[in-house]
Amino acid sequence: MNNIVSEKSHSARNFGIDALRILSMMMILTLHVLNKGGILYNVTSFSLRYYVAWLLEILCYCAVNCYGLISGYVGIKSKPKISSFALLWLRVVFYTLLITLVFSFIMPDKISVKHWLCAVFPVANKQYWYFTAYAGAYLFTPLLNTAINTLPKKDLRNSLIIITCVFSAYYSISFKITGNDFFILQSGYCILWLMILYAIGGYIRLYEPFKNIKKPVLFLIYFMSAALSWLSKIAIDYINSAFSVNTKLQMVLVQYTSPTILICAVSLLLLFSSMNFKGISSKIIAFFSPSSFSVYLIHTHPLFWTYFITDRFTTYKSFDSIIMTLCVIGTVIAIYLICSFADMIRELLFKLLHLKQLLKKLDNLFQTG
């Protein structure tokens, strides 16, 4: 999920964007610990733990949108390089093969030919949904950049407003009411949604809308948008329970395409892009940010996901709400740190093999403009 195009120089690097990458990955981890970890749907309904668990979930729900926006924010002023994408692809295959190999030793009876095929061809087998969608969206980057950079500001702004209204607000409500995924957006798990986020992020980078909004206001907008999604979820759950109905609307504002979740992501992008990190904080951010994508690859690998994430944290549901929250946060930090430090070995290996230098030769063969 780390964008494959980056700032041109260290001095021009926006550490606020890097900080948002780190935060977003921790938010994704939080979603996974709460949901797949077995907490969210096992806490007693309408208990304090239920309210707190869902608040944590929804506060973090914009994380994937943040990555899509960052791609556009960084990519709009950068030249896409096939070498960078190839290096990212090799990182994916490295982890799919390595983790499958490790499991073949510790759980040989659990590994089949299909596991190896998925490891070798991660995109074709949808090993990681985000990378599969990102790989497809990346092919359209030159076209998107040309369109975003050449369209008059007013035309671009109006187009994005219409696109957002139709593909976010209208789609999210209609999809939950009718159950008909008429735009095949899959609630945001698709190439099209990532392309829309890319365009929005690019527009924000080029024209800096809302740049006069103060940081506390941006944070308040983020929190209030998340709170609205949370309240809608809680209220509809209560109505369903009280009247023994199932309106199927409890998640109408809790999906990637939800306008409130999109506003959360945009608010965080505006907030962090305006932050100025210096000294030790910038060094810490620079150290951990490059490993964000690897944190995603390791902990969402299907085998790791099945045996180390799924229903592994159900005991948290019985803790006091404060202790539960602290356990979730502690687990997230621990997973992030373990995966980050493990990625240092992969990074060292790639450097020893001079893969980055070797792959740069591809840029001469595939000029993207």
C-alpha positions as CSV (number, residue, x, y, z in Angstrom):
1,M,0.0,0.0,0.0
2,N,3.0,2.3,0.2
3,N,2.8,4.4,-2.9
4,I,5.3,3.2,-5.5
5,V,6.1,6.8,-6.6
6,S,7.7,9.0,-4.0
7,E,8.9,12.5,-3.5
8,K,11.9,13.4,-5.6
9,S,14.2,14.4,-2.8
10,H,14.6,13.9,1.0
11,S,14.5,17.6,1.6
12,A,11.2,17.9,-0.2
13,R,9.8,14.9,1.6
14,N,6.5,15.4,3.3
15,F,6.8,13.5,6.6
16,G,3.2,14.3,7.4
17,I,2.2,12.0,4.5
18,D,4.6,9.3,5.7
19,A,3.1,9.6,9.2
20,L,-0.4,9.2,7.7
21,R,0.9,6.0,6.0
22,I,2.0,4.6,9.3
23,L,-1.2,5.7,11.1
24,S,-3.4,4.2,8.3
25,M,-1.6,0.9,8.5
26,M,-2.1,0.8,12.3
27,M,-5.8,1.6,11.7
28,I,-6.0,-1.3,9.2
29,L,-4.5,-3.5,11.8
30,T,-7.1,-2.3,14.3
31,L,-9.9,-3.2,11.9
32,H,-8.5,-6.7,11.5
33,V,-7.9,-7.3,15.2
34,L,-11.4,-6.1,16.0
35,N,-13.2,-7.9,13.1
36,K,-11.3,-11.0,12.1
37,G,-9.7,-11.2,15.5
38,G,-13.1,-12.1,16.9
39,I,-14.0,-9.1,19.1
40,L,-16.5,-7.1,17.1
41,Y,-19.2,-9.6,16.6
42,N,-18.8,-11.4,19.9
43,V,-19.2,-8.5,22.3
44,T,-22.6,-8.3,24.0
45,S,-24.9,-6.1,22.0
46,F,-25.5,-2.7,23.4
47,S,-23.0,-3.1,26.2
48,L,-20.3,-0.5,26.8
49,R,-17.8,-2.8,25.2
50,Y,-20.0,-3.0,22.1
51,Y,-20.2,0.8,21.8
52,V,-16.4,1.2,22.3
53,A,-15.5,-1.6,19.9
54,W,-17.6,-0.2,17.1
55,L,-16.4,3.3,17.8
56,L,-12.8,2.1,17.4
57,E,-13.8,0.2,14.2
58,I,-15.4,3.2,12.6
59,L,-12.7,5.7,13.7
60,C,-10.3,3.4,11.7
61,Y,-12.5,2.6,8.8
62,C,-11.2,5.3,6.5
63,A,-7.6,3.8,6.5
64,V,-7.8,2.2,3.1
65,N,-9.3,5.4,1.6
66,C,-6.3,7.3,3.1
67,Y,-4.0,5.1,1.1
68,G,-5.9,5.7,-2.1
69,L,-5.8,9.4,-1.5
70,I,-2.1,9.3,-0.7
71,S,-1.5,7.6,-4.0
72,G,-3.0,10.5,-5.9
73,Y,-1.5,13.1,-3.6
74,V,2.0,11.8,-4.2
75,G,1.6,10.4,-7.7
76,I,0.1,13.5,-9.4
77,K,3.5,15.2,-9.3
78,S,5.7,12.2,-9.8
79,K,6.6,10.2,-12.9
80,P,5.4,6.6,-12.7
81,K,8.3,4.2,-13.0
82,I,7.9,0.6,-14.1
83,S,11.0,-0.3,-12.0
84,S,9.3,0.9,-8.8
85,F,6.2,-1.2,-9.6
86,A,8.3,-4.2,-10.4
87,L,10.2,-3.9,-7.1
88,L,6.9,-3.7,-5.3
89,W,5.7,-6.8,-7.2
90,L,8.8,-8.6,-6.2
91,R,8.2,-7.7,-2.5
92,V,4.7,-9.2,-2.8
93,V,6.0,-12.5,-4.3
94,F,8.9,-12.6,-1.8
95,Y,6.4,-12.6,1.1
96,T,3.9,-14.9,-0.5
97,L,6.6,-17.5,-1.2
98,L,8.4,-17.1,2.1
99,I,5.4,-17.4,4.3
100,T,4.1,-20.3,2.3
101,L,7.5,-22.0,2.6
102,V,7.6,-21.5,6.3
103,F,4.1,-23.0,6.7
104,S,5.1,-25.9,4.5
105,F,7.7,-26.8,7.2
106,I,5.6,-26.2,10.3
107,M,2.2,-27.3,8.9
108,P,3.0,-29.5,5.8
109,D,-0.4,-31.1,5.8
110,K,-2.0,-27.7,5.4
111,I,-0.2,-26.7,2.3
112,S,-1.5,-27.7,-1.1
113,V,-0.6,-27.0,-4.8
114,K,-3.1,-24.2,-4.7
115,H,-1.2,-22.4,-2.0
116,W,1.9,-22.5,-4.1
117,L,0.1,-21.3,-7.2
118,C,-1.4,-18.4,-5.2
119,A,2.1,-17.5,-3.9
120,V,3.7,-17.4,-7.4
121,F,0.8,-15.6,-9.0
122,P,-0.6,-13.3,-6.2
123,V,-2.6,-11.0,-8.5
124,A,-4.1,-13.6,-10.7
125,N,-5.3,-15.4,-7.6
126,K,-6.4,-12.3,-5.6
127,Q,-3.9,-13.1,-2.8
128,Y,-4.3,-9.5,-1.6
129,W,-7.4,-7.6,-2.7
130,Y,-5.8,-4.2,-2.3
131,F,-2.7,-5.0,-4.3
132,T,-4.7,-6.7,-7.0
133,A,-6.9,-3.5,-7.3
134,Y,-3.8,-1.3,-7.0
135,A,-2.0,-3.2,-9.8
136,G,-4.9,-2.6,-12.1
137,A,-5.3,1.0,-11.2
138,Y,-1.6,1.7,-11.6
139,L,-1.9,1.0,-15.3
140,F,-4.2,4.0,-15.6
141,T,-1.9,6.3,-13.7
142,P,-0.4,8.1,-16.8
143,L,-4.0,8.7,-18.2
144,L,-5.2,9.9,-14.8
145,N,-2.2,12.2,-14.4
146,T,-2.7,13.7,-17.8
147,A,-6.4,14.3,-17.3
148,I,-6.0,15.8,-13.8
149,N,-3.1,18.0,-14.8
150,T,-4.7,19.3,-18.0
151,L,-8.4,19.7,-17.1
152,P,-9.3,23.3,-16.1
153,K,-9.6,23.6,-12.3
154,K,-13.3,24.3,-12.4
155,D,-14.1,21.3,-14.8
156,L,-12.0,19.0,-12.6
157,R,-13.6,20.2,-9.4
158,N,-17.1,19.9,-10.8
159,S,-16.4,16.4,-12.2
160,L,-15.1,15.2,-8.9
161,I,-18.1,16.6,-7.1
162,I,-20.5,14.7,-9.4
163,I,-18.4,11.5,-9.3
164,T,-18.3,11.7,-5.5
165,C,-22.1,12.3,-5.2
166,V,-22.9,9.4,-7.6
167,F,-20.3,6.8,-6.6
168,S,-20.2,7.6,-2.9
169,A,-23.4,9.1,-1.6
170,Y,-25.9,7.7,-4.1
171,Y,-24.2,4.3,-4.5
172,S,-23.7,3.7,-0.7
173,I,-27.4,4.3,0.1
174,S,-28.9,2.6,-2.9
175,F,-26.6,-0.5,-2.6
176,K,-27.7,-1.1,1.0
177,I,-31.4,-0.5,0.3
178,T,-31.6,-2.6,-2.9
179,G,-28.7,-4.9,-2.5
180,N,-27.9,-4.3,-6.2
181,D,-24.2,-3.4,-6.8
182,F,-25.1,-1.7,-10.0
183,F,-21.7,0.1,-10.4
184,I,-19.8,-3.1,-9.4
185,L,-18.0,-1.1,-6.7
186,Q,-18.1,-3.9,-4.2
187,S,-18.4,-1.3,-1.4
188,G,-15.0,0.1,-2.5
189,Y,-13.0,-3.2,-2.8
190,C,-12.3,-2.5,-6.5
191,I,-10.1,-0.7,-9.1
192,L,-12.6,2.0,-9.9
193,W,-12.9,3.2,-6.3
194,L,-9.1,3.4,-6.0
195,M,-9.0,5.5,-9.2
196,I,-11.6,7.9,-7.8
197,L,-9.6,8.3,-4.6
198,Y,-6.4,8.8,-6.7
199,A,-8.1,11.6,-8.6
200,I,-9.4,13.3,-5.4
201,G,-5.9,13.0,-3.9
202,G,-4.3,14.5,-7.0
203,Y,-6.8,17.4,-7.0
204,I,-6.0,18.2,-3.3
205,R,-2.3,18.2,-4.1
206,L,-2.6,20.5,-7.1
207,Y,-5.1,23.0,-5.8
208,E,-4.9,22.8,-2.0
209,P,-8.6,23.2,-1.3
210,F,-9.6,24.0,2.3
211,K,-5.9,25.0,3.0
212,N,-7.1,27.7,5.3
213,I,-9.0,25.3,7.6
214,K,-7.1,25.0,10.9
215,K,-5.8,21.7,12.1
216,P,-8.2,21.4,15.1
217,V,-11.1,21.9,12.8
218,L,-9.9,19.2,10.4
219,F,-9.6,16.8,13.3
220,L,-13.1,17.8,14.5
221,I,-14.5,17.1,11.0
222,Y,-12.8,13.7,11.0
223,F,-14.2,12.8,14.4
224,M,-17.7,14.1,13.7
225,S,-17.9,12.3,10.4
226,A,-16.9,9.1,12.1
227,A,-19.3,9.7,14.9
228,L,-22.1,10.1,12.4
229,S,-21.3,6.7,10.9
230,W,-21.1,5.2,14.4
231,L,-24.4,6.7,15.5
232,S,-26.2,5.5,12.3
233,K,-24.9,2.0,13.0
234,I,-25.9,2.0,16.6
235,A,-29.3,3.5,16.0
236,I,-30.3,1.1,13.2
237,D,-29.0,-1.9,15.2
238,Y,-31.3,-0.7,18.1
239,I,-34.3,-0.3,15.7
240,N,-33.7,-3.8,14.3
241,S,-33.4,-5.3,17.8
242,A,-36.4,-3.4,19.3
243,F,-38.8,-4.1,16.5
244,S,-37.4,-7.5,15.4
245,V,-36.7,-6.3,11.9
246,N,-33.7,-6.4,9.6
247,T,-33.5,-3.2,7.6
248,K,-30.0,-4.1,6.3
249,L,-29.1,-0.4,6.7
250,Q,-26.9,-0.6,9.8
251,M,-23.7,-0.5,7.6
252,V,-25.0,2.2,5.2
253,L,-22.4,4.7,6.4
254,V,-19.8,2.0,7.4
255,Q,-18.3,1.1,4.0
256,Y,-15.4,2.5,2.1
257,T,-17.7,4.3,-0.4
258,S,-19.7,6.0,2.4
259,P,-19.5,9.8,2.2
260,T,-18.8,10.1,5.9
261,I,-15.9,7.6,5.7
262,L,-14.6,9.5,2.6
263,I,-14.8,12.8,4.5
264,C,-12.8,11.2,7.4
265,A,-10.0,10.2,5.0
266,V,-9.9,13.6,3.2
267,S,-9.8,15.3,6.6
268,L,-6.9,13.2,7.7
269,L,-5.0,13.8,4.4
270,L,-5.5,17.6,4.8
271,L,-4.5,17.4,8.4
272,F,-1.3,15.4,8.0
273,S,-0.2,17.0,4.8
274,S,0.0,20.3,6.7
275,M,2.0,18.9,9.6
276,N,5.7,19.7,9.9
277,F,7.7,16.9,11.5
278,K,11.4,17.6,12.3
279,G,14.2,16.2,14.3
280,I,13.8,12.8,16.0
281,S,10.1,12.5,15.0
282,S,11.0,12.8,11.3
283,K,13.7,10.1,11.7
284,I,11.3,7.7,13.4
285,I,8.7,8.3,10.6
286,A,11.3,7.8,7.9
287,F,12.4,4.6,9.5
288,F,8.9,3.0,9.8
289,S,7.1,4.4,6.8
290,P,8.7,2.2,4.1
291,S,7.8,-1.0,5.9
292,S,4.0,-0.1,6.0
293,F,3.3,-2.1,2.9
294,S,5.2,-5.1,4.2
295,V,3.2,-5.0,7.4
296,Y,0.1,-5.4,5.2
297,L,1.7,-8.2,3.2
298,I,2.7,-10.2,6.2
299,H,-0.3,-10.0,8.4
300,T,-2.9,-10.5,5.7
301,H,-1.2,-13.4,4.0
302,P,-4.0,-16.0,3.9
303,L,-2.0,-18.5,6.0
304,F,-0.9,-16.0,8.6
305,W,-4.4,-14.6,8.5
306,T,-6.0,-17.9,9.2
307,Y,-3.7,-19.2,11.9
308,F,-2.6,-16.0,13.7
309,I,-5.3,-13.4,13.2
310,T,-8.7,-15.1,12.8
311,D,-10.5,-15.4,16.2
312,R,-7.2,-15.1,18.0
313,F,-8.3,-12.1,20.1
314,T,-11.8,-13.2,21.2
315,T,-10.8,-13.1,24.9
316,Y,-10.5,-9.3,24.7
317,K,-14.3,-9.1,24.5
318,S,-14.7,-10.1,28.1
319,F,-12.3,-7.4,29.4
320,D,-13.4,-4.1,30.8
321,S,-13.9,-1.6,27.9
322,I,-10.7,0.4,28.8
323,I,-8.6,-2.8,29.2
324,M,-10.1,-4.1,25.9
325,T,-9.1,-0.9,24.1
326,L,-5.6,-1.0,25.5
327,C,-5.2,-4.6,24.5
328,V,-6.3,-3.9,21.0
329,I,-3.9,-0.9,20.7
330,G,-1.1,-3.0,22.2
331,T,-1.7,-5.8,19.8
332,V,-1.7,-3.5,16.9
333,I,1.6,-1.9,17.9
334,A,3.1,-5.3,18.5
335,I,2.1,-6.7,15.1
336,Y,3.3,-3.5,13.4
337,L,6.7,-3.6,15.1
338,I,7.3,-7.3,14.6
339,C,6.4,-7.1,10.9
340,S,8.5,-3.9,10.4
341,F,11.6,-5.4,12.0
342,A,11.1,-8.6,10.0
343,D,11.0,-6.5,6.8
344,M,14.5,-5.2,7.6
345,I,15.8,-8.6,6.5
346,R,13.9,-8.5,3.2
347,E,15.2,-4.9,2.7
348,L,18.8,-5.9,3.3
349,L,18.5,-8.9,1.0
350,F,17.1,-6.7,-1.8
351,K,20.0,-4.3,-1.3
352,L,22.6,-7.1,-1.4
353,L,21.1,-8.3,-4.7
354,H,21.0,-4.7,-6.1
355,L,17.5,-5.3,-7.3
356,K,16.6,-1.6,-7.4
357,Q,19.5,-0.8,-9.7
358,L,18.8,-3.8,-11.9
359,L,15.2,-3.0,-12.3
360,K,15.9,0.6,-13.2
361,K,16.9,-0.6,-16.6
362,L,13.2,-1.3,-17.2
363,D,12.5,2.4,-17.2
364,N,14.3,2.8,-20.4
365,L,12.2,0.1,-22.1
366,F,8.9,1.4,-20.7
367,Q,8.8,5.1,-20.8
368,T,5.5,6.5,-19.3
369,G,5.9,10.0,-20.5
